[in-house]
Amino acid sequence: MLKVNKLDVSYGSIQALRGVSVDVNEGELVTLVGSNGAGKTTFLMTLCGIVKATSGTVEFLGTRIDKLPSHSIFNLGISQVPQGRQLFPEMTVLENLELGAYQCKAREGIKDRLEEIFGYFKVLDKRKNQRAGTLSGGEQQMLAIGRALMSGPKLLLLDEPSSGLAPILVNNLTQIIKSLHKGGLTILLVEQNAFLALELADRGYILESGSVVASDNAQILLQSDLVKKAFLGV
């Protein structure tokens, strides 16, 4: 579904990504794990067209997208849950969700998607008329994911979904991500929490200083000395 080949990205004289190659097959949950500053968010922003690559290519469902504007990439079926959620705090939960389906022409399509989202996130149904800025951190993360799902994406990009959440909320979020994956959604998960990410994923890539230093089956990576020393402290 997604094929990233030798991607280079620079911010002026600073090179953020160096020859990064990543593949995501349809129906997979793939994770990109790395510490702060490794280039994870830059990678996702490049996939979405927000940051332009210096060199390399990105293909989605056989179409090259690295030269396309963000709205065209979104319309092809890629939706991102950004780090920090980026909600509209003064708007209601329902209004934030409806914004996620702005390209949906039929009102019935929006209604069906809302029912699906409320099935995953029952608390959002209860709070649909509440301003997004008054939600808890965990509820805001659910809303950010729900908004991304409203477009009916073929590929969901998750940027640090566990960041800033209490352990019990992280566990709830983990179960939701598992359900989405089990339902057939293709997911690319970027996380600093290597244990969480690799426990969820089918395959994983380890990013260090802008370069992929390892890639394998997620369970094999969990047992590798590189991951244990760098991320798990053992």
N, C-alpha and C positions, 0 to 999 in steps of 0.2 A: 504493500500500500504506500509506504513512504520509503524513499531511498535518498539518503544524504551522502554525497560523495566528495571527500577531500575539501571540506568547507573551511575557509579562512575568513575571519572577521577581524577588523581592526578599528579602534577608536583613535584616529589620528596616528601617532607613532606607536601606540600601544596595541599589540596583537592579542586579542581576547580568545580567539579560536585558531587552532593550528591543525589543518588537515583532518578535521573530524568527519568520520564516516559512520553512519548509523542506518540500520534497516529496521523497519517495523512492518510485520506481516498482518494481513487482515485477521482480526479476532484476537490478536496478541495484547498482552499488557507488558510493555517494555519500560524499563527504568533507566534513567541516567543519573548516576550517583556521584556526588563530589562535595568537597568542603566549600565554605564561602569563598567567592572569588575564583572558583574553578572555571566559570564560564557557562554554567547551566542556564541561567536566565537569558543570557545573550543568545544561546543556542535556540531557545524557544522563540525569542523575539525575531530571530532571523527566519525561522520557519514561517512566522506570521507576516513577514514583510515589513515589520517595524524597523528592523535593522537590516541593512543591505550587506551582502557578502562581498568580500574583496575578491575571492575566487572560489571555485567549486560549484557544485550543482545540487539542487533539491528537486526531486520529482515526487509527485503525489498522484497515484492512480495513473501513472504513465505520462502525466503532463508536467512539464518543467514549470516550477512556480517561483524560482528564486528571483525572477525579474518582474513578477506581478505585484500590483499594489495590494495592500492588506485586505480591502473589501472584496477583491476578486478571489483571494485565497480563502477567505471566510465563506464565500458563496460556493466554492468547490466542496466544502464539507469539513473544514478544519476549524475547531472552536477551542479557545484557550480560557482556562481559569487562571488569571494572573496572580502573581505573588502580591500579597497585601489586599486581595479581593477586589479593590477598585469598584466598589458599589457607588450608587448615587444615594447618599445618606438621607437627603430630605424627601426622597421619593418613597412610596410604599413598597412593600415586598412584591405585591402584584405588579406594580408599575415597572420595577426592576426586571421581573421575569418577562413581562411583555416586551421590553426592549430587546431581550435576547432573541425574540422571534420577529424582529422588525421586517425581515425579508419575506416573511410568510404572508402570502396574499389572502388566503382564505381564513376567515374568522373561526371556522370550525376546526381548522388545523391547529390554531392557537389553543382553543378550548381542549382539544384532545391532548396536547402536549402538557398543558397545565395539570390535567388530571393525572398524567403519568408522573410529573414532577412531584405533585402532592402525595402520590403513592410512595415515592422514595423518601420524601421529607415531609412527614405529617405535621411537624411543628410549623412549617411554612404556611400550610393551609390555615392553621389556627391564627397565624399572625399576618395574614395576607394584606390586611388594611393598616398594619403598623409601619411606621417609618423605618427604613433599613438601618439608619444610624443608631436606633435604640436597641437593636438586637445584640445578643451576646456574641463573642468571637466565634464560637462554634456555629451558631445560627447564621452568622454572616458568611461563613465558609460554605455552609449548605446552600445559601442563597446564590453565592457566586457560582457554585457548581450547577445549580438548577438553571440559572440564567444561561450558562453555556450550553446546557442540554436542550434548551428551548428551540434552538436552531435545527435540532435533529442531526447532529454532526456524525460524520463517518469516522473521524479521528478526534479524540478529546485530548488536549494537552493540559496537564496539571502541574502547576509550578508551586512547589513547596506547600502542599495542602495542609500539612500537619504543623506548620510554623505558628508558634505562639499559642497553641491549644493545650489544655490540660490533658493528662493521660486518658481519662475516661472519654473525653471528646474525640481524641485521636482514635480510640478503639471504635467508637461509633462511626467515625468517618471511614475507617478501614473496612468495616462491614458493608458500607454503602458502595465503596469502590469495588469490592469483591462482587457485589450484586450486579453492578453495571457491567463488569467484565464477563460475569457468568451469562448475562443477557445478550452477549455478543458484541458489545461495544469495544472498539479498538482504542487503547489508551497508551499514551506516552507520558510517563510519570517522572518528574524531576524532583529529587529529594536530597536533603542533607542527611536525613535519618536513614542511613544505609540499611540497618536491620529491618525497619518497617518496609522500605521500598523493595528490598530483595525477597522478603517474605511474601509480598503480594505479586511480584512479577514472574513472568515466564522466562524472560531473559534480561540481562543487565549489561550496562556499559559503565566503566569507571572513568571519570574525567578528572584530570589533574593539570592545573596550570594551562587550561585550554586545549589539552590533548587527551585522546582516549588511550589509556594505558592498559586496559584489560576489558575483555568482553566474553561472556559465556552464559550458559544456563544459570539462572538466578541462584539455585541451590548450590551449584558448584562454586560460584563467587562467594557465597556466604561462608563457605568452608576454606576459602583461600587465605593464605598468610597476609597477602596485600590488604584485603578488606579487614581482616581481624586486627591488624596493627594500626591501620590508618583510621578506621572508623569505629571499631568495636572495642578498642583499648585492651586487646588480649594478644 
